[in-house]
Amino acid sequence: MVEVFTPPPDIHPSWQKVLSVIRVTRSGVRDGIAFSTLSYYISSLPPTSTRIAKVIRQHWHIENRLHWVQRCHFQ
């Protein structure tokens, strides 16, 4: 689930270009174990942008390609 919020009006001056705060909830089952993660992002895209979820998915794709998972099989 992707939720997009407008930043609070009292945001620190050095963060004035932040236009969106994004909360992403991911859940599923891997190797029979249920998981749920919560991630936050900030963006200079407006909170109405349809690009936000697409950009996050592209980031995950890049991140997933950088991580190598070794599966051990015991006999």
Secondary structure, 3 states (H helix, E strand, C coil): CEEEECCCCCCCHHHCCCCEEEEEEEEEEECCEEEEEEEEEEECCCCCCCHHHHHHHHHHHHHHHHCCCCCCCCC
